[in-house]
Amino acid sequence: MSKVSLWVRIPVKPGTRAAAAKAFQFAVDNVQNEAGTLTYIVLEEEADPDAIFVFEVYSDHDALAAHGGSDWFKEFGPMLAGFAAGKPEMHFLNPLLGKGL
């Protein structure tokens, strides 16, 4: 299977998670136009109130590269900078089995 996925934990400053999540609407709006972006879900965890999580699935490595190199993505980084409380923790994963693959 050539699909690739990411699980990302983005630490945010205390008390800013809701505002950071609203900023992610920009990303969600833009990935709608990326044919190779198959899944892009922004999540939160009650036990980790100072983080945003994103689960992403791409059709292949080229689609992931196109996503990360897009003009909108370059604009999005500075939008999140005000909320950031550290570097994102990124896990690159290869889907094996599951519904929707």
PyMOL commands that set and color helices and strands:
alter all, ss='L'
color gray80, all
select helices_A, chain A and resi 17-31+61-68+71-81
alter helices_A, ss='H'
color red, helices_A
select strands_A, chain A and resi 4-11+37-45+48-58+89-93
alter strands_A, ss='S'
color yellow, strands_A
deselect
rebuild
show_as cartoon
